[in-house]
């Protein structure tokens, strides 16, 4: 009993301990939940209509589209600019497809399998023409070739790995085309539904035709706003506020933007660095001048332009090199010369120049054997048989080959990074053989019997050895620049000091307003993603860390100047205030000028009051007239002229964008164009559809799109 009583006395303590334990458990779960949510947000690229896309899923879409581009362009890699374009296209397509799918779902629009099959059967869709399933004879997409491929694809899973990879690549390409086709068809249905709700009629068509084709000629008196100095016009805060309220919708900002100031210093080669490079080029110059074969000189120089030792077209060389070739004589050496185009030092030796075909049609038979000697012997036998009149394709088929005719163009090999000696000899033979000539080419592993059938488009080809090297800075130069820039950044710890002391340190402050999260870099400087991330995490007035960016040749520091949230920009925004002030100045100057021209009844009176007078022709109601003397387009003037009879003077002065105008209509006449009611109605319908396309912006806003790509790309 005593023990029970003791336990009872501990009751409040036990309850407290249990409560603490429960609280700790709940708190731990809450922390885990918050961490999980935070991690998920950190991996989120964006959001459309509440649907979130994480970085892994978005990267899969980018990789998919990247492979498609590579296949279409026949390239192995994409540069940074191309990759950024791919990311933008993937994002825009993702957003657009989600918006259309959402609207289509509400409307009950779908794309059926039979509709897709009809598109495949027609075979005219531009996307289908980019696939490997185009019939070369008809020039149309061949649905049977696609079905044959899909059937073969299922049987190739356990085939030769290289063949299986090729099938897999084409299969992935086709699935992308099919998916995109479905999205395209759904979008077309939605746009078609929207378009058919916009109609035109004969009355509207006739009026629009007249507005487009009735031309007026006028004598124009111009009183420009620039004739009144800005400091002669007083603008009050109340007037600014009233004009702002009138124009407020113009200042609606749908995404957050940020204004920055930045100092970007590009490190360049020093005088010492250039002198060292000149010493190297002195050796290269001597080497090229003396060498019968410049291959080794170019190789050791690590030139940016490889030496193939083959005659190639002028466009195989960089443009700054190509422009020099025609003025050089064979055997001469030009340079060293600096090129500002790519910041390089260049040396050229023209080895040969000759007229050769750009395209060669040929066919060949590859000959092998158990031994090289056997291959040579067999090749001699085949060669003699062909020379004696044997059918080339029949002989080729006997050895398991087609012997089909093939075209070789200079572009197919002229940009190769290197070519071995055997390939070089083979290509030289194709370039120099006469039409219908046969040749037995001996290679270390066997023989190739070649027949050239046709030669077309003779051009000048050049064999040129080029030493091109970037004028780079040394480690010492970069280190000195880094230390100086670092001292500048660390020694100026406020935004004001960064700006104020830039010039005395040899730097220049630049401004970049309205940076958005959709950008890939800051002010066109490569490798500035970390700086962009900082910009959208910083507070106004903060200074960024120092960034090494560009191609490891830029030093950068950023000051966050202003944050513009979503919504309406106010009059406290300098850009908005400046714009509104310009409009108020224009209004007040117009008032002064309108008072000045009161009572004017003729062009002569206007000229006497100080107007500049010009003749202006071909004014129509349908388009704003451009007034060269004022430097502005004036839609209000076009409307006023259309409403004034021939011979009449303007009833009232016209307030334009750049001036106040008075005019007299000298002539009115119709263009000699026949009215086609149906064509005009269709033209108006198409114009209405263009206007209706602005609804897409409303759908975009309704979708509440969140774009966080800057965090990852």
C-alpha positions in Angstrom: 0.0 0.0 0.0 2.9 2.3 0.8 4.3 1.6 -2.6 1.0 2.4 -4.3 0.7 5.6 -2.3 4.2 6.6 -3.4 3.3 6.0 -7.0 0.2 8.1 -6.6 2.3 10.9 -5.2 4.3 10.8 -8.4 1.2 11.1 -10.5 1.6 14.8 -11.6 5.2 14.2 -12.5 4.4 11.1 -14.6 1.6 13.0 -16.4 4.0 15.8 -17.1 6.7 13.4 -18.4 4.2 11.6 -20.6 2.9 15.0 -22.0 6.5 16.1 -22.7 7.2 12.8 -24.5 4.0 13.1 -26.6 4.9 16.7 -27.4 8.4 15.7 -28.4 7.0 12.9 -30.6 4.5 15.3 -32.3 7.1 18.0 -32.7 9.6 15.6 -34.3 6.9 14.4 -36.8 6.0 18.1 -37.5 9.7 18.9 -38.1 10.0 15.8 -40.4 6.9 16.9 -42.3 8.2 20.5 -42.7 11.5 19.2 -43.9 9.8 16.9 -46.4 7.6 19.7 -47.6 10.7 22.0 -47.8 12.7 19.4 -49.7 9.8 18.9 -52.1 9.6 22.7 -52.8 13.3 22.8 -53.4 13.0 20.2 -56.1 10.0 21.9 -57.8 10.7 23.5 -61.2 7.3 25.0 -61.5 3.6 24.7 -61.3 0.7 25.0 -63.8 -3.0 24.9 -62.8 -1.9 23.5 -59.4 0.0 20.6 -61.0 3.6 20.6 -59.8 6.6 19.4 -61.8 9.8 18.4 -60.1 13.3 18.8 -61.5 13.7 15.1 -62.3 10.5 14.9 -64.4 11.3 18.2 -66.2 14.9 17.0 -66.9 13.4 13.8 -68.5 11.3 16.0 -70.9 14.4 18.1 -71.7 16.5 15.0 -72.4 13.8 13.6 -74.6 13.5 16.8 -76.7 17.3 17.1 -76.7 17.6 13.7 -78.3 15.0 14.6 -80.9 16.9 17.8 -81.9 20.2 15.8 -82.1 18.6 13.3 -84.4 16.9 15.9 -86.6 20.1 17.9 -86.9 22.5 15.0 -87.1 24.7 16.3 -84.3 26.2 14.7 -81.2 26.0 17.7 -78.8 24.2 21.0 -78.4 25.9 24.1 -77.3 24.8 26.2 -74.2 22.6 28.5 -76.3 20.9 25.5 -78.0 20.3 23.8 -74.7 18.7 26.9 -73.3 16.4 27.1 -76.3 15.5 23.5 -75.7 14.7 24.2 -72.0 12.5 27.1 -73.0 10.7 25.2 -75.7 10.1 22.3 -73.3 8.8 24.6 -70.6 6.5 26.6 -73.0 5.2 23.3 -74.5 4.5 21.9 -71.0 2.6 25.0 -69.9 0.7 25.4 -73.1 -0.3 21.7 -73.3 -1.5 21.7 -69.7 -3.6 24.8 -70.3 -5.2 23.4 -73.5 -5.8 20.0 -71.8 -7.6 21.7 -69.0 -9.8 23.7 -71.3 -10.4 20.7 -73.6 -11.5 18.6 -70.6 -14.1 21.2 -69.6 -15.4 21.3 -73.2 -15.3 17.6 -73.8 -12.6 17.7 -76.5 -10.4 14.6 -77.1 -8.2 13.2 -79.7 -9.1 9.6 -80.6 -6.8 6.9 -82.0 -8.8 6.9 -85.2 -8.2 10.6 -85.7 -4.5 10.0 -85.2 -4.5 7.2 -87.7 -6.2 9.4 -90.2 -3.4 11.9 -89.9 -0.8 9.1 -90.4 -2.7 7.8 -93.5 -2.8 11.3 -95.0 1.0 11.6 -94.3 1.2 15.4 -95.0 1.7 16.7 -91.4 5.0 18.6 -91.3 6.0 16.7 -88.2 5.7 13.4 -90.0 8.0 14.6 -92.7 10.8 14.8 -90.2 10.7 11.1 -89.4 12.7 8.2 -91.0 9.4 6.9 -92.4 9.1 9.1 -95.5 8.9 7.4 -98.8 11.7 8.8 -100.9 9.8 8.2 -104.2 6.5 9.9 -103.2 7.9 12.3 -100.7 5.1 11.4 -98.3 5.0 9.8 -94.9 4.6 6.0 -95.3 2.4 4.6 -92.5 3.2 1.0 -93.7 6.9 1.7 -93.1 6.1 2.8 -89.6 4.1 -0.3 -88.9 6.9 -2.4 -90.2 9.4 -0.7 -88.0 7.2 -1.1 -84.9 6.8 -4.8 -85.6 10.6 -5.2 -86.1 11.3 -3.2 -82.9 9.5 -5.8 -80.8 11.8 -8.5 -82.2 15.0 -6.6 -81.8 15.1 -6.5 -78.0 17.6 -9.5 -77.9 19.4 -8.6 -81.1 22.9 -7.3 -81.6 23.4 -4.5 -79.0 24.3 -1.9 -81.6 21.3 -2.7 -83.7 19.0 -2.8 -80.7 20.3 0.7 -79.6 19.5 2.1 -83.1 16.0 0.7 -83.0 15.5 2.1 -79.4 16.7 5.5 -80.5 14.2 5.6 -83.4 11.5 4.2 -81.3 11.9 6.9 -78.6 11.9 9.5 -81.4 8.7 8.2 -82.8 7.0 8.1 -79.4 7.9 11.8 -79.0 6.4 12.6 -82.4 3.3 10.7 -81.6 2.8 12.4 -78.2 3.5 15.8 -79.8 1.0 15.1 -82.6 -1.7 14.3 -80.1 -1.0 17.6 -78.3 -1.0 19.5 -81.6 -4.3 17.9 -82.7 -6.0 18.8 -79.4 -4.7 22.4 -79.6 -6.0 22.6 -83.2 -9.4 21.4 -82.1 -9.5 24.0 -79.3 -8.4 26.8 -81.6 -10.8 25.7 -84.3 -13.7 25.8 -81.9 -12.6 29.3 -80.8 -12.1 30.4 -84.4 -15.6 29.3 -85.5 -17.1 31.5 -82.9 -15.7 34.5 -84.7 -17.6 35.5 -87.8 -17.6 38.3 -90.4 -20.3 39.5 -92.7 -20.6 41.3 -96.1 -21.4 44.7 -94.6 -18.3 44.6 -92.4 -16.2 43.3 -95.3 -17.3 46.2 -97.5 -16.5 48.8 -94.9 -13.1 47.2 -94.1 -12.3 47.1 -97.8 -13.0 50.8 -98.1 -11.0 51.6 -95.0 -8.0 49.8 -96.5 -8.2 51.1 -100.0 -9.4 54.7 -99.9 -6.3 56.8 -99.9 -6.1 60.5 -98.9 -3.4 63.1 -99.8 -3.1 66.0 -97.4 -1.2 69.2 -96.6 -0.2 68.8 -93.0 0.7 71.5 -90.5 2.7 70.2 -87.6 3.1 71.8 -84.2 5.5 69.4 -82.4 5.5 69.0 -78.6 9.3 69.3 -78.7 8.8 73.0 -79.6 7.9 73.6 -75.9 10.8 72.9 -73.5 10.0 70.5 -70.6 11.1 73.0 -68.0 8.5 75.5 -69.3 5.7 73.1 -68.2 4.8 72.6 -64.5 3.6 69.2 -63.4 2.0 68.7 -60.0 1.7 65.6 -57.9 -2.0 65.7 -58.3 -1.7 65.6 -62.1 0.7 62.7 -61.9 -1.7 60.8 -59.6 -4.7 61.5 -61.9 -2.8 60.3 -65.0 -1.5 57.3 -63.2 -5.0 56.3 -62.2 -6.1 56.7 -65.8 -3.3 54.5 -67.1 -3.0 52.1 -64.1 -3.7 48.9 -66.1 -0.6 49.5 -68.2 1.5 49.0 -65.0 0.1 45.6 -64.0 3.0 43.2 -63.5 2.2 39.5 -63.7 5.5 38.1 -62.5 8.0 39.4 -60.0 11.0 41.2 -61.4 14.1 42.7 -59.8 16.4 45.6 -60.8 20.1 45.1 -60.3 23.3 47.1 -60.6 26.4 45.0 -61.3 30.1 45.3 -62.0 31.4 42.8 -64.5 35.1 42.7 -65.2 36.4 40.6 -68.1 40.0 39.3 -67.7 42.1 39.7 -70.8 45.6 38.8 -71.8 48.3 41.2 -70.6 51.1 42.7 -72.7 53.4 40.0 -71.3 50.9 37.2 -72.2 50.7 38.5 -75.8 54.5 38.7 -76.1 54.8 35.1 -75.0 52.3 34.0 -77.6 54.1 36.0 -80.3 57.3 34.1 -79.5 55.4 30.8 -80.0 54.1 32.0 -83.4 57.5 32.9 -84.5 58.4 29.2 -84.2 55.2 28.2 -85.9 55.9 30.6 -88.8 59.3 29.1 -89.4 58.0 25.6 -89.1 55.2 26.1 -91.6 57.5 27.9 -94.1 60.0 25.0 -94.0 57.7 22.0 -93.7 56.7 20.1 -96.9 54.0 18.4 -94.8 52.6 20.8 -92.1 50.7 18.1 -90.2 53.1 17.9 -87.3 53.5 21.7 -86.9 49.7 22.2 -86.7 49.3 19.2 -84.3 52.0 20.4 -81.9 50.5 24.0 -81.9 47.2 22.6 -80.6 45.5 24.8 -83.2 41.7 25.3 -83.0 41.6 24.4 -86.7 42.7 20.9 -87.5 44.7 20.1 -90.6 43.2 17.3 -92.7 45.6 17.5 -95.6 42.6 17.4 -98.0 41.2 19.9 -100.4 38.0 21.4 -98.9 35.6 24.2 -99.6 36.2 27.7 -98.3 33.3 27.4 -95.8 35.2 24.6 -94.0 37.4 27.3 -92.5 36.5 30.0 -90.0 35.3 33.2 -91.8 38.3 35.2 -90.8 40.6 32.6 -92.4 38.4 32.0 -95.4 38.5 35.6 -96.4 42.3 35.5 -96.8 42.6 32.4 -98.9 41.9 33.8 -102.4 44.5 36.5 -102.0 47.2 34.0 -101.1 49.5 32.2 -103.6 50.2 28.5 -103.2 53.1 27.9 -100.8 52.9 31.3 -99.1 52.5 31.9 -95.4 50.3 34.7 -94.0 50.5 36.1 -90.5 50.6 36.0 -87.6 47.6 38.3 -87.5 45.1 39.0 -84.8 41.4 38.4 -85.3 39.0 40.5 -83.2 36.2 38.2 -84.3 37.2 35.4 -81.9 40.1 37.0 -80.0 42.7 34.8 -81.7 46.1 34.9 -83.3 46.3 33.3 -86.7 48.8 31.9 -89.1 48.0 30.4 -92.6 49.9 28.4 -95.1 48.2 27.7 -98.4 49.4 24.3 -99.5 47.2 23.8 -102.6 44.3 25.3 -104.5 42.4 23.4 -107.2 39.1 23.0 -109.0 37.3 19.9 -107.9 33.7 18.6 -107.7 31.7 19.4 -104.6 29.6 16.3 -105.2 30.7 12.9 -106.4 28.5 9.9 -107.2 30.2 6.6 -106.7 29.7 2.9 -105.9 32.0 0.5 -104.3 32.7 -3.2 -103.3 34.6 -3.9 -100.1 36.9 -7.0 -100.5 38.2 -9.0 -97.6 39.7 -12.5 -97.0 41.1 -14.9 -94.5 44.4 -13.0 -95.0 45.4 -9.7 -96.4 47.1 -11.4 -99.3 43.9 -13.3 -100.1 41.9 -10.1 -100.0 44.4 -8.4 -102.4 44.3 -11.4 -104.8 40.5 -11.5 -104.8 40.3 -7.7 -105.3 42.6 -8.0 -108.4 40.3 -10.7 -109.8 37.1 -8.6 -109.3 38.8 -5.5 -110.6 39.8 -7.2 -113.8 36.3 -8.7 -114.3 34.8 -5.2 -113.9 37.3 -3.7 -116.4 36.3 -6.5 -118.8 32.6 -5.4 -118.6 31.1 -7.4 -115.7 28.0 -5.8 -114.2 29.0 -3.9 -111.0 25.8 -4.6 -109.0 25.8 -8.3 -109.9 29.4 -8.7 -108.8 28.6 -6.7 -105.6 25.7 -8.9 -104.7 27.9 -12.0 -105.2 29.9 -10.7 -102.3 26.9 -9.8 -100.1 26.8 -6.1 -101.0 24.4 -3.9 -103.0 26.9 -1.8 -105.0 24.3 1.0 -105.0 25.1 4.5 -106.2 25.9 7.0 -103.5 26.6 10.7 -103.5 29.5 12.1 -101.4 29.6 15.9 -100.7 32.5 17.9 -99.4 30.4 18.9 -96.3 30.3 15.3 -95.2 34.0 15.2 -94.3 35.4 18.7 -94.4 34.7 19.5 -90.7 36.0 16.2 -89.3 38.4 16.8 -86.3 40.9 14.4 -87.9 41.2 11.9 -90.7 43.6 8.9 -90.9 46.0 8.4 -93.8 43.9 5.5 -95.3 40.7 7.5 -95.3 42.5 10.5 -96.7 43.8 8.5 -99.6 40.4 7.1 -100.2 38.7 10.6 -100.2 41.5 12.0 -102.5 40.8 9.2 -105.0 37.0 10.0 -105.0 37.8 13.7 -105.5 40.3 13.2 -108.4 39.0 10.2 -110.3 37.3 10.8 -113.7 33.7 9.8 -114.4 33.3 6.0 -115.0 36.9 5.4 -113.8 37.5 2.3 -111.8 40.1 2.1 -109.0 41.4 -0.8 -106.8 42.3 0.9 -103.5 44.6 -1.2 -101.3 44.2 -0.8 -97.5 46.0 -2.6 -94.7 43.0 -4.7 -93.8 41.8 -5.4 -97.4 40.7 -3.6 -100.6 37.9 -1.3 -101.8 37.0 -1.2 -105.5 35.5 2.1 -106.4 33.9 3.4 -109.5 33.1 7.2 -109.8 29.9 7.7 -111.9 29.3 11.4 -111.9 30.9 14.7 -110.7 29.0 17.8 -110.1 29.3 21.5 -109.1 33.0 22.2 -109.6 34.3 24.6 -107.0 37.6 26.0 -105.8 39.0 23.8 -103.0 41.8 24.7 -100.6 44.4 22.7 -98.7 45.4 25.1 -96.0 47.3 24.6 -92.7 46.0 27.0 -90.1 47.4 27.7 -86.6 44.7 29.5 -84.7 45.1 30.1 -81.0 43.0 32.1 -78.6 44.8 35.0 -77.0 44.5 33.8 -73.5 45.5 35.3 -70.2 48.1 33.6 -68.0 47.5 32.3 -64.5 49.5 35.2 -63.2 47.3 37.7 -65.1 44.1 36.1 -63.8 45.5 35.9 -60.2 46.3 39.7 -60.3 42.9 40.6 -61.7 41.2 38.3 -59.1 43.1 39.8 -56.2 42.3 43.4 -57.3 38.6 42.7 -57.8 38.4 40.8 -54.6 39.9 43.7 -52.7 37.4 46.1 -54.3 34.4 43.9 -53.3 35.7 43.3 -49.8 36.6 46.9 -49.3 33.2 48.3 -50.2 30.5 46.7 -48.0 27.5 48.9 -48.9 25.7 49.2 -52.2 26.4 52.9 -52.2 30.2 52.3 -51.9 30.2 49.6 -54.6 28.7 52.1 -57.0 30.6 55.2 -55.8 34.1 53.6 -55.8 33.8 51.5 -59.0 35.3 54.0 -61.4 38.3 54.9 -59.2 39.1 51.2 -59.1 38.9 50.9 -62.9 35.5 49.3 -63.1 32.1 50.3 -64.6 28.8 50.0 -62.9 26.0 48.7 -65.2 22.3 48.4 -64.7 19.9 45.6 -65.6 16.2 46.3 -64.8 13.4 43.8 -64.6 15.3 40.6 -64.3 12.8 37.6 -64.2 13.1 34.0 -63.2 12.7 32.9 -66.8 16.2 34.1 -67.7 19.2 31.8 -68.1 21.9 34.2 -67.3 22.5 37.8 -66.1 23.1 40.4 -68.8 24.2 37.7 -71.3 27.2 36.5 -69.2 27.5 32.7 -69.3 27.7 30.7 -66.1 25.8 33.2 -63.9 23.0 30.8 -62.6 24.3 31.2 -59.0 24.1 34.9 -59.4 20.5 34.7 -60.6 19.6 32.4 -57.7 21.1 35.0 -55.4 19.2 37.8 -57.0 15.8 36.1 -56.2 16.8 35.3 -52.6 18.4 38.6 -51.7 16.8 41.7 -50.1 17.0 45.3 -51.5 20.4 46.9 -51.0 22.3 43.7 -50.5 25.6 42.9 -52.2 26.2 39.5 -53.7 29.3 37.4 -53.2 32.0 37.7 -55.9 31.3 35.3 -58.7 33.8 33.8 -61.2 31.8 33.2 -64.3 31.7 33.5 -68.2 34.3 31.1 -69.6 36.3 31.4 -66.4 37.2 34.9 -67.6 34.6 37.1 -65.8 34.5 38.5 -62.3 31.1 39.7 -61.1 29.5 41.4 -58.2 25.8 42.3 -58.0 23.8 44.8 -56.0 20.0 44.2 -55.7 18.5 47.6 -56.3 14.8 47.1 -56.4 12.2 44.3 -56.0 9.0 44.6 -58.1 6.3 42.3 -56.7 3.4 40.9 -58.7 0.6 43.4 -59.1 0.5 47.1 -60.0 3.6 49.1 -59.9 3.0 52.4 -58.2 4.1 56.0 -58.8 6.9 55.5 -56.3 8.6 53.3 -59.1 11.0 55.5 -61.0 10.3 53.9 -64.3 6.5 54.3 -63.9 6.8 57.9 -62.7 9.0 58.8 -65.6 6.5 57.3 -68.1 3.5 59.0 -66.4 5.3 62.3 -66.3 6.1 62.1 -70.0 2.4 61.6 -70.7 1.3 64.5 -68.5 3.9 66.7 -70.2 2.5 65.6 -73.6 -1.1 66.4 -72.5 -0.1 69.9 -71.1 1.9 70.8 -74.2 -1.0 69.7 -76.3 -3.3 72.0 -74.3 -0.9 74.9 -74.9 -0.6 74.2 -78.6 -4.4 73.7 -79.0 -4.9 77.1 -77.6 -2.3 78.5 -79.9 -4.0 77.1 -83.0 -7.5 78.3 -82.1 -9.0 80.3 -85.0 -6.7 78.9 -87.7 -8.7 78.1 -90.8 -6.1 77.4 -93.4 -2.6 75.9 -94.0 -1.3 79.4 -94.7 -2.5 80.6 -91.3 -0.9 77.6 -89.6 2.4 78.3 -91.3 2.2 81.9 -90.1 1.8 80.6 -86.6 5.0 78.6 -86.8 3.9 75.2 -88.1 6.0 73.1 -90.4 4.1 72.1 -93.5 4.5 68.9 -95.5 2.5 66.9 -98.1 1.6 63.4 -96.9 0.2 60.8 -99.2 -1.4 57.4 -99.1 -3.2 57.8 -95.8 -5.8 55.1 -95.0 -8.2 54.7 -92.1 -6.9 51.1 -91.6 -3.4 51.9 -90.7 -1.7 54.7 -88.6 0.1 57.2 -90.7 3.8 57.7 -90.0 4.8 61.4 -89.9 8.5 61.7 -90.7 8.8 65.3 -89.5 7.5 64.3 -86.0 9.1 60.9 -86.0 5.9 59.1 -84.9 2.9 57.0 -86.0 -0.3 58.8 -85.6 -3.5 56.7 -85.6 -5.7 59.6 -84.5 -4.6 61.6 -87.6 -5.5 58.7 -89.9 -9.0 58.6 -88.4 -9.5 62.4 -88.6 -8.4 62.5 -92.3 -10.8 59.6 -93.2 -13.6 61.6 -91.7 -12.8 64.8 -93.6 -14.1 65.5 -97.1 -11.9 66.2 -100.1 -10.9 69.8 -100.2 -12.0 70.5 -96.6 -9.8 71.8 -93.8 -9.7 69.9 -90.5 -12.7 70.7 -88.3 -10.5 70.7 -85.1 -6.8 70.3 -84.3 -5.7 66.6 -83.8 -3.8 65.7 -80.7 -1.2 63.2 -81.7 1.6 61.2 -80.1 4.2 63.7 -81.0 2.5 66.9 -82.1 -0.8 68.8 -82.6 -1.8 68.7 -86.3 -4.0 70.6 -88.7 -4.6 69.5 -92.3 -6.3 70.1 -95.5 -7.5 67.1 -97.6 -6.1 67.7 -101.2 -7.3 64.5 -102.8 -9.2 61.2 -102.0 -9.2 58.2 -104.3 -9.7 54.5 -104.3 -6.9 52.1 -105.1 -7.5 50.0 -108.3 -8.3 46.8 -106.4 -11.3 44.6 -107.1 -13.6 43.9 -104.1 -13.9 40.1 -103.3 -16.5 39.8 -100.6 -15.6 36.2 -99.6 -11.8 36.9 -99.5 -12.4 40.0 -97.5 -14.6 38.2 -95.0 -12.0 35.4 -94.5 -9.3 38.1 -94.0 -11.4 39.7 -91.3 -12.1 36.3 -89.7 -8.3 35.6 -89.6 -7.7 39.0 -88.1 -10.3 38.3 -85.4 -8.6 35.0 -84.7 -5.4 36.9 -84.2 -7.1 39.2 -81.7 -8.7 36.1 -80.0 -5.2 34.6 -79.6 -4.8 37.3 -76.9 -7.3 35.2 -74.8 -4.4 32.7 -74.4 -2.8 35.3 -72.2 -5.9 35.3 -70.0 -5.7 31.5 -69.8 -2.1 31.7 -68.8 -2.9 34.1 -66.0 -5.8 31.9 -64.9 -3.4 28.9 -64.8 -1.3 30.6 -62.0 2.0 29.5 -63.6 5.0 29.4 -61.3 8.4 29.3 -63.0 11.3 28.3 -60.8 13.6 27.1 -63.5 16.3 29.6 -62.5 17.0 27.5 -59.4 18.1 24.5 -61.6 19.0 25.7 -65.1 
